[in-house]
Amino acid sequence: MKVAFIGLGVMGYPMAGHLVKSGLDVCVFNRNSAKANAWQNEFGGSKALTPKEASQNCDIVFCCVGNDDDVREVTLGEQGILAGLPEGSILVDHTTASAELAKEIESIAKLQSKYFMDAPVSGGQAGAENGVLTVMAGGEQDIFDKVKPVMAAYAKFSQLMGKVGAGQLAKMVNQICIAGVVQGLAEGFSFAEKVGLDPDALVETISKGAAGSWQMENRYKTMFAGEYDFGFAVDWMRKDLSIAFDEAEKNGVELPVAKMVDGFYKEIQDNGGNRWDTSSLIARFKK
C-alpha cells in the first residue's frame, strides 16, 4: 500500500513517521520544505514538491493542517490532493475543521469517483508521538474499515461517528468538554495552593474519585509549576472553539461555560501566551 501524508506540524510529523514504521510506502508534503527534509532524514520515505505530486498513485492520502483555509489550499487547488489522487482512492482529513467543509470536500471527491473521510484526532502532541491518538471519523462504513487498520499505526482507538462531518462534530464536543475541565482544574488547583495542600497527595487522592481526568493526571505537575509548554496551544484551542460556536449558533445551542473559558483564553493570548498549552488557564490565578 502506498500512502501520503500532507502537513508535518507537531501532529503530522510523528503520525507520518508511525506510518513508515508500520511498513508502508509513505510520501510527504509540507509547505515548509525544511521540515519535509528533516522528516525524510529521520524516517526515510519520500517527499514531494506539491500535494498533487505526493498523492499520485496513492491508495490513501492523510492530511493534517491548520484550519479550513489550509485544508482547501492543500486539497482543492490545481496542485492539491484531489488533483493527484487516483479514482477509487481515499482522502482522510485529520485537521480539526468545520463540518461544512468536510461535506463540501466529500461532494467534490464524489464527482471525481474518489472517497473522503473527516477524522479529527484527540490526544495532543504526546499522543501523536507515542502513537496513541483517538480518532473521531465521519464517512461510510466500508471506507472507515479500509482506513482503520492503517490509522492504527498512530491511533489506539478509532470510532466511526456517522456520515461525513460527524467526526468534526464529535471533535467540537471534545473541545467543549476539555475547556470546562481545564478551567475547573485551574480553579481547584489555585484554591489548593492558597490553602496549602500538597499537590501530589491531593491529586493522588482525588484522581481516584469522580474528579479524576486525563487532564488532571497529566497536567497537574506542570500547572502547579507554572509551566505551559506541554501540548495543544491556546491559539489552536480558540480556533477549535470558534468552530464549535459557529455550529452551536446554527443549531440553537447555548455554550455559556465554553464561551466564558474562551474569554479567559483570550486573556492568556493578550498576555503573550498564544503558544502556551491549554492548561495555562491557571496562569490567570498566579498574577
Backbone bond lengths (Angstrom), bond angles and torsions (degrees), N, CA, C in turn:
res aa  C-N    CA-C-N  psi(-1)  N-CA   C-N-CA  omega(-1)  CA-C   N-CA-C  phi
1 M - - - 1.463 - - 1.519 110.06 -
2 K 1.321 116.22 134.37 1.458 120.94 176.20 1.518 108.92 -108.47
3 V 1.335 116.28 132.35 1.458 120.97 -179.82 1.522 109.46 -131.97
4 A 1.323 115.32 162.49 1.463 121.29 173.74 1.512 108.73 -128.81
5 F 1.322 115.28 155.21 1.463 120.66 175.72 1.523 107.38 -131.29
6 I 1.332 115.51 122.89 1.458 122.23 -177.22 1.524 109.01 -108.88
7 G 1.327 116.34 114.57 1.462 121.38 179.75 1.514 111.62 107.58
8 L 1.325 116.54 108.12 1.463 121.26 -176.01 1.530 110.96 -115.95
9 G 1.335 115.12 54.57 1.453 120.16 174.73 1.516 110.71 -80.00
10 V 1.324 116.65 -160.01 1.467 120.04 -176.94 1.525 111.94 -62.97
11 M 1.335 116.83 -23.88 1.464 120.65 177.76 1.527 111.13 -93.43
12 G 1.330 116.39 -52.09 1.454 120.46 -174.00 1.516 114.49 -63.75
13 Y 1.314 117.44 -35.93 1.471 121.68 -178.41 1.530 111.63 -55.52
14 P 1.348 118.05 -55.98 1.470 117.04 178.85 1.524 113.39 -71.90
15 M 1.342 118.37 -31.55 1.467 120.06 179.12 1.523 110.61 -61.56
16 A 1.333 116.33 -45.61 1.456 119.92 177.66 1.526 111.15 -63.41
17 G 1.318 116.45 -35.57 1.462 120.42 177.18 1.514 112.70 -62.65
18 H 1.332 116.56 -40.14 1.463 120.09 178.08 1.527 111.48 -63.90
19 L 1.324 117.18 -33.40 1.465 120.11 177.73 1.524 110.60 -63.72
20 V 1.338 117.15 -40.26 1.462 120.53 176.14 1.523 110.19 -63.25
21 K 1.327 116.12 -45.15 1.463 120.69 -178.49 1.529 112.01 -62.51
22 S 1.344 116.28 -26.14 1.471 119.87 179.20 1.524 111.85 -80.68
23 G 1.340 117.06 -1.75 1.448 120.56 174.47 1.516 115.76 99.81
24 L 1.345 117.93 9.43 1.461 121.04 -177.75 1.529 111.88 -88.16
25 D 1.314 115.15 155.24 1.463 122.90 172.07 1.524 106.72 -83.42
26 V 1.336 117.46 110.26 1.462 122.02 -171.33 1.524 110.86 -118.40
27 C 1.338 115.36 130.21 1.463 121.72 172.03 1.524 107.69 -115.69
28 V 1.333 117.73 138.24 1.459 120.68 -177.30 1.521 110.94 -120.50
29 F 1.320 114.54 156.41 1.466 121.72 168.84 1.513 108.21 -136.47
30 N 1.320 115.80 138.73 1.456 121.63 173.49 1.522 108.18 -142.83
31 R 1.323 117.13 139.99 1.464 120.05 -177.70 1.529 111.73 -62.43
32 N 1.321 116.26 -31.99 1.470 121.26 172.65 1.528 107.00 -90.78
33 S 1.328 116.63 103.72 1.464 120.52 -173.87 1.528 112.73 -64.05
34 A 1.329 117.28 -26.90 1.461 119.79 178.69 1.527 110.75 -62.15
35 K 1.325 116.37 -36.35 1.462 120.78 178.53 1.529 110.42 -67.35
36 A 1.325 116.46 -39.55 1.469 120.36 177.26 1.530 110.90 -64.94
37 N 1.327 116.42 -39.28 1.465 120.04 177.44 1.518 110.94 -63.34
38 A 1.337 116.39 -43.12 1.466 120.50 179.57 1.523 110.54 -63.61
39 W 1.330 115.93 -41.39 1.476 120.06 179.29 1.521 110.45 -62.16
40 Q 1.321 116.66 -45.92 1.463 120.03 -178.94 1.524 110.87 -63.55
41 N 1.316 117.20 -39.13 1.463 120.22 178.21 1.518 111.49 -63.52
42 E 1.337 116.32 -33.71 1.463 119.81 -178.25 1.524 113.20 -82.48
43 F 1.330 116.69 -40.19 1.466 119.38 -170.83 1.528 114.59 -112.93
44 G 1.321 118.03 -14.99 1.461 119.49 -172.75 1.521 109.41 88.32
45 G 1.322 117.63 -137.23 1.448 119.74 -178.94 1.517 110.81 66.59
46 S 1.318 116.31 -163.56 1.457 120.75 179.97 1.514 109.54 -133.45
47 K 1.326 116.36 165.59 1.461 120.82 179.13 1.521 109.19 -131.78
48 A 1.325 115.58 154.80 1.453 121.58 -177.70 1.518 110.04 -124.30
49 L 1.326 115.84 163.31 1.462 121.12 -179.02 1.525 112.32 -87.86
50 T 1.335 117.16 -18.95 1.468 121.37 179.12 1.522 109.38 -142.83
51 P 1.340 118.20 159.32 1.470 120.29 173.49 1.531 111.64 -59.76
52 K 1.331 116.92 -36.58 1.464 120.66 178.43 1.515 110.91 -59.71
53 E 1.313 116.26 -47.53 1.463 120.52 -179.68 1.529 111.04 -63.29
54 A 1.327 116.47 -41.85 1.466 120.55 -178.75 1.525 111.60 -63.82
55 S 1.337 116.70 -31.21 1.462 121.40 -172.18 1.524 113.52 -85.73
56 Q 1.305 117.58 -14.58 1.461 120.55 -176.96 1.527 110.77 -62.76
57 N 1.323 115.35 135.80 1.470 123.49 178.24 1.522 113.79 66.68
58 C 1.342 117.43 14.95 1.460 120.19 -178.84 1.528 111.67 -91.17
59 D 1.328 115.27 146.99 1.460 121.72 172.45 1.521 110.35 -81.97
60 I 1.325 115.72 -40.38 1.470 122.14 179.69 1.521 108.51 -138.34
61 V 1.332 116.45 137.65 1.460 121.54 172.26 1.523 108.07 -119.95
62 F 1.326 116.00 127.19 1.455 122.36 177.23 1.522 108.98 -102.56
63 C 1.321 115.52 146.93 1.459 121.45 -177.80 1.523 108.72 -135.98
64 C 1.324 116.71 135.76 1.470 120.38 175.21 1.524 107.40 -149.04
65 V 1.334 115.79 96.95 1.458 121.35 -178.38 1.535 109.49 -123.87
66 G 1.339 117.87 -156.89 1.458 118.61 -167.53 1.507 117.25 -89.64
67 N 1.341 117.64 -49.81 1.462 120.20 -173.13 1.526 109.95 -154.39
68 D 1.329 116.77 -173.66 1.464 121.29 -176.74 1.529 111.85 -55.83
69 D 1.325 116.91 -45.91 1.465 120.35 -178.57 1.524 111.21 -61.64
70 D 1.327 116.50 -40.73 1.462 120.47 178.76 1.524 111.09 -64.20
71 V 1.340 115.76 -40.91 1.470 119.58 179.46 1.525 110.25 -62.57
72 R 1.330 116.12 -45.88 1.472 119.27 178.64 1.531 111.04 -58.63
73 E 1.327 115.67 -42.07 1.469 120.00 -177.01 1.518 111.39 -62.24
74 V 1.324 117.38 -43.91 1.468 119.19 -174.32 1.524 113.11 -87.64
75 T 1.330 118.06 -11.19 1.464 119.38 -179.24 1.518 113.77 -107.03
76 L 1.344 117.89 -38.79 1.457 120.51 -167.62 1.524 115.11 -106.20
77 G 1.307 118.45 -9.31 1.455 120.99 -178.20 1.522 112.92 -73.31
78 E 1.334 115.56 173.91 1.468 120.48 179.25 1.520 111.87 -59.44
79 Q 1.325 116.39 -30.85 1.462 121.58 177.97 1.528 111.25 -106.69
80 G 1.341 115.62 23.77 1.456 121.11 -176.35 1.518 113.85 -85.54
81 I 1.319 114.72 176.24 1.462 121.80 -175.96 1.521 112.02 -58.79
82 L 1.338 116.97 -47.89 1.462 119.45 -175.67 1.520 112.32 -65.13
83 A 1.329 117.31 -24.58 1.465 120.46 177.75 1.525 111.52 -69.40
84 G 1.322 117.00 -24.24 1.466 120.20 -178.82 1.515 114.51 -108.36
85 L 1.334 117.72 -20.60 1.466 122.07 -175.38 1.530 110.55 -67.14
86 P 1.325 118.67 128.71 1.463 120.51 179.25 1.532 111.91 -68.09
87 E 1.313 116.61 156.78 1.462 121.19 173.90 1.525 109.60 -59.87
88 G 1.326 115.34 140.57 1.453 120.73 179.87 1.512 114.51 85.53
89 S 1.337 117.34 -6.83 1.466 120.94 179.06 1.526 110.80 -90.79
90 I 1.333 116.10 172.98 1.463 122.01 -168.13 1.527 111.16 -122.71
91 L 1.321 115.70 134.50 1.465 122.67 170.95 1.515 108.72 -106.77
92 V 1.325 116.32 125.19 1.461 122.77 179.00 1.519 108.51 -116.65
93 D 1.341 116.81 119.33 1.466 120.31 -178.30 1.519 110.04 -103.18
94 H 1.335 116.11 113.35 1.469 121.88 178.27 1.531 112.25 -89.87
95 T 1.323 117.71 -3.46 1.465 121.21 178.97 1.528 110.09 -63.58
96 T 1.324 117.08 142.63 1.456 119.91 168.81 1.523 107.10 -82.28
97 A 1.325 115.63 108.21 1.456 121.93 -174.61 1.529 108.42 -139.57
98 S 1.323 116.93 -169.85 1.465 120.08 -177.44 1.525 110.92 -83.34
99 A 1.327 114.83 151.82 1.460 120.16 175.86 1.520 110.76 -65.89
100 E 1.330 116.72 -32.43 1.464 120.11 179.57 1.527 111.08 -64.24
101 L 1.317 116.82 -40.12 1.463 119.97 178.36 1.520 110.45 -64.23
102 A 1.329 116.70 -40.63 1.463 120.22 178.75 1.530 110.39 -57.99
103 K 1.328 116.76 -44.83 1.470 120.47 -179.79 1.526 110.99 -66.82
104 E 1.327 116.63 -36.12 1.466 120.77 178.38 1.524 110.95 -62.93
105 I 1.336 116.24 -46.67 1.458 119.83 -178.86 1.526 110.62 -66.46
106 E 1.324 116.59 -39.40 1.464 119.06 178.94 1.523 110.81 -59.91
107 S 1.322 117.34 -43.59 1.463 120.26 -177.72 1.528 111.04 -63.93
108 I 1.328 116.84 -38.25 1.461 120.51 178.15 1.527 110.36 -69.33
109 A 1.329 116.75 -42.62 1.465 120.63 179.37 1.526 110.99 -61.83
110 K 1.323 117.11 -40.68 1.470 120.54 -179.78 1.518 111.77 -60.14
111 L 1.322 116.42 -39.54 1.464 120.08 179.28 1.518 111.77 -63.13
112 Q 1.333 115.93 -21.94 1.460 121.40 -179.47 1.529 112.09 -102.41
113 S 1.340 116.28 10.64 1.476 122.17 -178.56 1.523 111.88 59.99
114 K 1.338 114.94 39.54 1.452 122.37 176.71 1.529 108.68 -123.22
115 Y 1.328 117.10 166.40 1.457 121.11 -173.89 1.530 111.07 -119.26
116 F 1.326 115.34 149.44 1.462 120.73 -177.89 1.524 110.39 -134.65
117 M 1.319 115.96 143.45 1.460 121.77 175.00 1.524 108.97 -141.26
118 D 1.332 117.18 127.13 1.466 119.64 172.27 1.521 107.38 -86.33
119 A 1.321 115.91 135.34 1.466 119.99 -172.21 1.521 111.80 -149.42
120 P 1.343 117.97 61.57 1.465 119.20 177.64 1.525 110.86 -61.13
121 V 1.324 115.00 157.19 1.466 120.34 -174.11 1.526 110.78 -122.35
122 S 1.329 114.33 159.00 1.460 121.79 173.43 1.519 108.09 -131.12
123 G 1.325 115.68 147.59 1.457 120.43 -179.58 1.512 112.89 135.00
124 G 1.351 115.82 -12.01 1.453 120.30 173.49 1.517 113.78 69.74
125 Q 1.321 114.14 -173.40 1.464 121.36 -177.80 1.526 111.31 -59.49
126 A 1.329 116.64 -41.84 1.469 119.77 -179.80 1.523 110.67 -63.40
127 G 1.330 116.84 -39.97 1.459 120.62 178.43 1.515 112.06 -63.75
128 A 1.343 116.12 -38.65 1.461 120.32 177.94 1.529 110.82 -67.12
129 E 1.320 116.17 -44.68 1.459 120.06 -178.15 1.529 111.82 -65.28
130 N 1.326 116.16 -36.03 1.465 120.54 -177.73 1.522 113.12 -91.74
131 G 1.326 117.56 -1.73 1.452 121.11 177.69 1.516 114.31 69.50
132 V 1.339 116.85 34.94 1.467 120.24 -175.99 1.532 111.62 -128.01
133 L 1.309 117.29 36.67 1.457 121.59 179.65 1.525 111.44 -71.41
134 T 1.321 115.20 160.46 1.461 122.55 169.71 1.520 107.97 -108.91
135 V 1.330 116.94 132.29 1.468 122.28 -177.56 1.522 109.64 -112.15
136 M 1.341 115.66 129.88 1.462 123.16 175.16 1.521 107.73 -110.38
137 A 1.327 118.13 109.26 1.454 121.04 -168.97 1.521 112.67 -109.09
138 G 1.328 114.42 149.01 1.452 122.02 171.99 1.517 108.91 -125.74
139 G 1.333 117.44 127.91 1.460 119.81 -178.38 1.514 111.15 161.69
140 E 1.322 115.47 -166.26 1.457 121.78 179.41 1.529 110.15 -86.34
141 Q 1.338 115.87 147.65 1.459 121.23 -176.36 1.528 111.95 -58.42
142 D 1.329 117.74 -43.30 1.464 118.94 -176.59 1.523 112.14 -67.50
143 I 1.332 116.74 -32.80 1.469 120.36 176.52 1.517 109.93 -69.97
144 F 1.321 116.42 -44.53 1.462 120.69 177.48 1.525 110.70 -58.34
145 D 1.329 116.60 -42.26 1.467 120.54 -178.91 1.524 111.70 -62.50
146 K 1.324 117.78 -31.87 1.458 121.20 178.01 1.523 111.65 -74.92
147 V 1.331 115.97 -35.94 1.461 120.57 -173.67 1.529 112.53 -85.77
148 K 1.325 117.31 -31.91 1.469 120.92 -173.78 1.525 113.88 -53.76
149 P 1.343 119.94 -48.71 1.471 118.23 -179.15 1.528 113.59 -64.95
150 V 1.317 117.50 -24.54 1.463 120.47 176.56 1.527 109.76 -75.33
151 M 1.334 116.65 -44.10 1.466 120.78 178.28 1.523 112.20 -64.02
152 A 1.320 117.13 -20.01 1.471 120.49 179.45 1.523 111.92 -60.24
153 A 1.329 117.03 -15.39 1.470 120.28 176.58 1.520 111.19 -62.05
154 Y 1.339 116.95 -29.51 1.464 120.08 -178.96 1.528 113.73 -131.39
155 A 1.332 118.09 4.20 1.460 121.23 -178.19 1.525 110.88 -123.42
156 K 1.321 115.77 129.56 1.470 119.17 176.04 1.516 111.13 -81.82
157 F 1.357 116.90 -21.39 1.460 120.43 -178.32 1.518 109.59 -152.18
158 S 1.333 115.66 133.16 1.458 121.60 176.53 1.519 108.26 -131.90
159 Q 1.327 115.66 138.35 1.463 120.05 -178.42 1.526 109.57 -137.14
160 L 1.336 116.36 131.97 1.458 120.55 173.46 1.523 107.58 -82.60
161 M 1.338 116.10 120.38 1.459 121.61 -174.35 1.525 113.13 -93.56
162 G 1.333 117.07 -15.08 1.461 120.86 -177.21 1.517 109.78 150.00
163 K 1.322 116.13 -158.48 1.460 121.56 -179.96 1.530 110.47 -65.07
164 V 1.336 115.34 172.25 1.463 120.37 178.29 1.530 110.10 -53.30
165 G 1.327 115.83 133.19 1.460 122.87 -175.38 1.512 112.54 104.80
166 A 1.339 116.89 -25.99 1.469 120.37 -178.05 1.515 112.20 -68.05
167 G 1.329 116.85 -30.79 1.460 119.29 176.72 1.512 110.85 -63.71
168 Q 1.332 116.56 -44.04 1.463 120.37 178.50 1.524 111.52 -64.69
169 L 1.320 117.31 -38.81 1.464 120.04 178.12 1.528 110.81 -63.33
170 A 1.339 116.45 -40.72 1.464 120.10 177.87 1.518 110.92 -64.41
171 K 1.339 117.38 -37.86 1.464 120.00 178.55 1.527 110.81 -66.02
172 M 1.339 117.37 -34.00 1.462 120.35 175.85 1.527 110.34 -61.10
173 V 1.329 116.26 -43.88 1.471 120.17 177.11 1.526 109.98 -60.64
174 N 1.322 116.53 -42.87 1.465 121.68 179.10 1.527 111.11 -55.93
175 Q 1.327 116.66 -47.00 1.463 120.49 -176.96 1.532 111.38 -71.59
176 I 1.328 117.50 -36.22 1.471 120.78 175.96 1.530 109.74 -60.04
177 C 1.324 116.06 -44.43 1.470 120.44 -179.27 1.529 111.55 -66.73
178 I 1.332 116.71 -42.46 1.464 120.07 -179.73 1.526 110.97 -61.27
179 A 1.345 116.37 -41.54 1.468 119.52 -179.07 1.516 110.97 -56.14
180 G 1.322 116.89 -46.28 1.464 120.42 -179.99 1.514 112.74 -66.28
181 V 1.330 115.87 -40.31 1.470 119.90 -178.95 1.522 110.88 -64.35
182 V 1.338 117.04 -46.26 1.466 119.84 -176.86 1.521 111.00 -66.16
183 Q 1.324 117.66 -38.53 1.456 119.04 176.91 1.524 111.04 -64.19
184 G 1.333 117.01 -39.91 1.462 120.35 176.55 1.515 111.63 -60.58
185 L 1.333 116.56 -42.00 1.462 120.16 178.21 1.519 110.83 -65.59
186 A 1.332 116.97 -42.04 1.462 119.95 179.50 1.523 110.92 -58.92
187 E 1.306 117.24 -44.33 1.457 120.73 179.64 1.525 111.40 -68.18
188 G 1.341 115.93 -45.40 1.458 119.48 -178.38 1.516 112.55 -64.09
189 F 1.331 116.82 -44.46 1.455 120.25 -178.88 1.526 111.49 -69.65
190 S 1.334 116.93 -34.32 1.458 119.33 175.61 1.524 110.34 -63.59
191 F 1.315 116.29 -42.71 1.466 121.47 176.52 1.534 110.12 -60.45
192 A 1.337 116.23 -44.09 1.467 120.49 -178.47 1.523 111.12 -60.94
193 E 1.332 116.70 -40.24 1.464 120.27 178.18 1.525 111.15 -63.45
194 K 1.321 116.54 -44.12 1.466 121.00 -177.02 1.522 112.04 -63.30
195 V 1.342 115.88 -36.14 1.474 118.52 -176.53 1.521 112.36 -94.16
196 G 1.349 117.44 1.17 1.453 120.70 171.45 1.508 117.08 83.95
197 L 1.334 118.44 24.37 1.461 120.61 178.08 1.524 111.02 -78.36
198 D 1.310 116.39 147.74 1.460 121.78 176.55 1.529 109.05 -76.62
199 P 1.339 118.07 121.24 1.468 120.59 -175.20 1.525 113.90 -58.62
200 D 1.331 117.22 -45.05 1.461 120.23 -177.60 1.524 111.75 -64.12
201 A 1.312 115.41 -47.06 1.463 119.00 179.74 1.528 111.10 -64.13
202 L 1.338 115.27 -38.28 1.461 120.06 179.96 1.523 111.24 -62.06
203 V 1.328 116.25 -53.45 1.462 119.78 -175.56 1.520 111.52 -68.91
204 E 1.338 116.61 -36.67 1.460 118.77 176.32 1.524 110.90 -57.14
205 T 1.317 115.62 -33.11 1.466 120.60 -178.18 1.520 112.49 -83.07
206 I 1.340 117.24 -56.46 1.469 118.41 -171.93 1.531 112.87 -76.23
207 S 1.342 117.73 -19.24 1.469 119.12 177.69 1.521 111.66 -69.61
208 K 1.337 116.68 -16.78 1.465 120.56 179.20 1.527 112.10 -82.79
209 G 1.333 116.31 -10.19 1.454 120.33 -177.91 1.513 112.57 -111.29
210 A 1.328 115.23 -154.84 1.462 121.07 -173.25 1.522 113.30 -67.60
211 A 1.327 118.22 -18.63 1.464 120.86 -178.75 1.525 112.90 -82.33
212 G 1.325 116.78 -9.83 1.452 120.73 -174.36 1.519 113.32 -63.12
213 S 1.348 115.99 146.40 1.458 121.68 177.37 1.522 109.20 -161.25
214 W 1.337 115.69 164.12 1.461 120.32 174.88 1.519 110.18 -60.12
215 Q 1.317 116.61 -43.14 1.462 120.91 -179.37 1.523 111.07 -59.45
216 M 1.323 116.32 -42.18 1.463 119.50 -179.61 1.516 111.25 -62.36
217 E 1.311 117.42 -50.50 1.454 120.38 -173.81 1.528 112.76 -71.42
218 N 1.324 117.07 -30.40 1.460 120.26 -174.84 1.520 114.61 -97.36
219 R 1.321 117.75 -14.27 1.465 119.66 -175.84 1.525 114.13 -123.19
220 Y 1.325 118.44 -4.85 1.466 117.29 -172.88 1.522 112.49 -64.50
221 K 1.338 117.80 -40.59 1.468 119.67 -178.16 1.530 111.03 -61.61
222 T 1.336 116.55 -45.94 1.459 119.70 -177.94 1.526 111.31 -71.72
223 M 1.317 117.55 -31.74 1.459 119.74 177.41 1.526 110.47 -65.89
224 F 1.312 117.12 -45.53 1.468 120.07 177.85 1.524 110.80 -64.12
225 A 1.343 116.67 -33.65 1.465 120.79 -178.05 1.532 112.80 -81.80
226 G 1.325 117.26 -8.63 1.460 120.13 -177.82 1.513 112.88 70.81
227 E 1.328 116.43 35.13 1.467 122.01 179.85 1.527 108.46 -113.70
228 Y 1.322 116.80 127.93 1.469 119.98 -170.25 1.522 112.84 -132.04
229 D 1.314 116.14 40.56 1.458 119.74 -177.96 1.531 109.49 -120.93
230 F 1.327 116.03 50.02 1.465 119.28 -170.65 1.528 113.97 -133.99
231 G 1.308 117.39 29.16 1.457 115.79 177.78 1.508 113.89 162.52
232 F 1.319 114.71 -145.52 1.454 124.83 -170.17 1.525 111.14 -64.94
233 A 1.338 116.40 125.28 1.460 121.39 -172.32 1.520 112.75 -75.73
234 V 1.329 115.03 151.60 1.463 122.26 178.37 1.532 110.95 -57.27
235 D 1.322 117.75 -42.17 1.466 120.36 178.78 1.520 111.60 -54.69
236 W 1.334 116.28 -44.08 1.457 120.30 -177.95 1.522 111.38 -72.96
237 M 1.322 116.82 -34.77 1.459 119.26 177.48 1.521 110.67 -63.41
238 R 1.323 117.22 -42.30 1.467 119.89 179.21 1.532 110.84 -66.80
239 K 1.322 116.51 -34.93 1.470 119.91 175.16 1.521 110.23 -61.64
240 D 1.333 116.33 -46.18 1.468 120.65 -179.75 1.525 111.82 -64.37
241 L 1.327 116.39 -41.77 1.458 119.50 -179.78 1.526 111.14 -66.32
242 S 1.325 117.90 -34.86 1.457 120.11 179.18 1.526 110.46 -63.81
243 I 1.339 116.71 -36.40 1.464 120.83 175.85 1.529 109.60 -63.38
244 A 1.332 116.45 -43.35 1.460 120.68 179.07 1.527 111.34 -64.29
245 F 1.324 117.00 -39.65 1.471 119.75 179.72 1.533 111.27 -64.81
246 D 1.318 116.87 -39.58 1.465 120.42 177.77 1.523 110.38 -62.28
247 E 1.325 116.16 -44.64 1.463 120.28 -179.47 1.526 110.94 -67.35
248 A 1.327 116.66 -38.58 1.468 120.59 178.75 1.523 110.91 -62.85
249 E 1.326 116.24 -41.09 1.461 119.88 179.59 1.522 111.36 -63.15
250 K 1.326 116.98 -40.21 1.466 121.00 178.20 1.526 111.64 -61.36
251 N 1.327 115.71 -31.76 1.458 120.57 -174.32 1.528 113.53 -104.17
252 G 1.334 117.28 6.97 1.455 120.57 177.77 1.516 114.06 67.43
253 V 1.324 116.82 33.98 1.466 121.75 -178.77 1.522 109.50 -105.01
254 E 1.321 117.03 134.43 1.463 121.63 176.94 1.526 110.08 -93.61
255 L 1.324 116.04 137.69 1.470 121.70 178.70 1.528 109.25 -129.41
256 P 1.329 117.83 65.43 1.467 119.91 -172.75 1.525 114.10 -64.24
257 V 1.319 117.83 -41.24 1.466 119.79 -178.74 1.522 110.64 -69.36
258 A 1.326 116.27 -44.98 1.468 119.58 179.69 1.526 111.11 -61.00
259 K 1.326 117.44 -38.22 1.467 120.11 179.41 1.522 111.09 -69.51
260 M 1.317 116.81 -36.84 1.461 119.93 176.22 1.535 110.32 -63.16
261 V 1.338 116.23 -45.71 1.463 120.44 -179.33 1.526 110.40 -65.98
262 D 1.325 117.53 -36.80 1.455 120.82 175.84 1.529 110.67 -58.49
263 G 1.332 116.57 -38.72 1.461 120.77 175.84 1.518 111.84 -63.59
264 F 1.332 116.01 -37.69 1.466 119.23 177.03 1.531 110.81 -66.38
265 Y 1.329 116.14 -38.55 1.469 119.03 176.50 1.530 110.98 -63.93
266 K 1.319 117.07 -33.95 1.460 119.66 176.37 1.525 110.24 -62.71
267 E 1.333 116.53 -38.36 1.459 120.08 176.13 1.530 110.66 -60.30
268 I 1.341 115.81 -41.21 1.464 120.27 178.09 1.526 110.03 -61.40
269 Q 1.345 116.50 -44.20 1.466 120.41 177.48 1.524 111.11 -60.76
270 D 1.333 116.06 -45.24 1.467 120.58 -177.75 1.526 112.13 -61.48
271 N 1.331 115.66 -22.23 1.462 120.40 179.12 1.529 112.14 -101.39
272 G 1.338 115.98 18.86 1.455 120.57 173.48 1.510 115.98 88.38
273 G 1.345 117.45 11.13 1.460 119.71 -176.51 1.509 114.89 -97.14
274 N 1.314 117.75 30.08 1.469 121.30 -177.35 1.520 113.28 -53.43
275 R 1.336 116.02 -40.28 1.463 119.70 -175.90 1.524 112.68 -98.79
276 W 1.330 117.05 3.25 1.466 118.93 172.43 1.514 109.11 -65.96
277 D 1.328 116.84 155.67 1.459 118.65 177.74 1.529 110.72 -77.73
278 T 1.317 115.96 169.62 1.467 121.16 -171.64 1.523 113.68 -64.05
279 S 1.321 117.78 -21.12 1.467 119.77 178.93 1.523 112.32 -70.13
280 S 1.338 117.07 -7.17 1.468 121.55 -178.42 1.511 113.76 -66.97
281 L 1.326 118.41 -2.02 1.468 119.99 173.81 1.526 112.08 -53.76
282 I 1.324 116.24 -29.73 1.464 118.96 -179.61 1.520 111.61 -67.58
283 A 1.331 118.75 -18.92 1.466 121.98 179.70 1.517 111.00 -61.32
284 R 1.326 117.52 -26.98 1.461 120.79 178.80 1.526 111.78 -62.58
285 F 1.332 116.53 -24.91 1.464 120.84 -178.55 1.519 112.42 -96.05
286 K 1.331 117.57 -3.52 1.460 121.25 -174.99 1.523 111.98 -101.57
287 K 1.331 117.24 7.02 1.460 120.28 -179.42 1.534 110.85 -66.80
